[in-house]
Amino acid sequence: MKIRVTLLSEQPRTFELDGRLGWATTKLVEAGAKGVTPFTHPAPRWSSYVFSLRELGIPIETIMEPHEGNYPGAHARYVLSCSAQVQLLGSEVLT
């Protein structure tokens, strides 16, 4: 998957991403304000994807949430901190 993402902030910026970073960014944009968790969008390395995207300058907030069950503890919810537009290269625009 190769995408072009435009952050719609005070100074719009555009990035081209592929692979898992493209996939993770697309899921963050689709989720909007509710964000994503490893439970809602299973992937092996969410924290790594978020770290890499932040290094590129993409603003992502981490909200820690408790969970119950056999292994109680906390998990992260990742939320894109600005509006964005994603275009699958060679395809339609997703907002």
RAHUKA-V664347 format. One record per residue. N is the residue number from 1. PSI is psi in whole degrees, 0 to 359 (NA if undefined). Layout:
N:PSI ; N:PSI
This chain:
1:126 ; 2:131 ; 3:162 ; 4:121 ; 5:133 ; 6:120 ; 7:124 ; 8:67 ; 9:193 ; 10:318 ; 11:94 ; 12:138 ; 13:147 ; 14:139 ; 15:149 ; 16:126 ; 17:153 ; 18:178 ; 19:217 ; 20:328 ; 21:322 ; 22:316 ; 23:312 ; 24:318 ; 25:319 ; 26:317 ; 27:321 ; 28:317 ; 29:315 ; 30:324 ; 31:334 ; 32:219 ; 33:339 ; 34:342 ; 35:187 ; 36:155 ; 37:164 ; 38:341 ; 39:320 ; 40:332 ; 41:78 ; 42:131 ; 43:148 ; 44:336 ; 45:51 ; 46:315 ; 47:324 ; 48:318 ; 49:315 ; 50:316 ; 51:312 ; 52:319 ; 53:321 ; 54:321 ; 55:332 ; 56:348 ; 57:13 ; 58:120 ; 59:117 ; 60:128 ; 61:142 ; 62:125 ; 63:121 ; 64:132 ; 65:139 ; 66:154 ; 67:154 ; 68:196 ; 69:195 ; 70:331 ; 71:73 ; 72:153 ; 73:221 ; 74:153 ; 75:164 ; 76:144 ; 77:125 ; 78:130 ; 79:128 ; 80:129 ; 81:9 ; 82:166 ; 83:152 ; 84:160 ; 85:132 ; 86:135 ; 87:120 ; 88:121 ; 89:125 ; 90:16 ; 91:194 ; 92:169 ; 93:134 ; 94:135 ; 95:NA
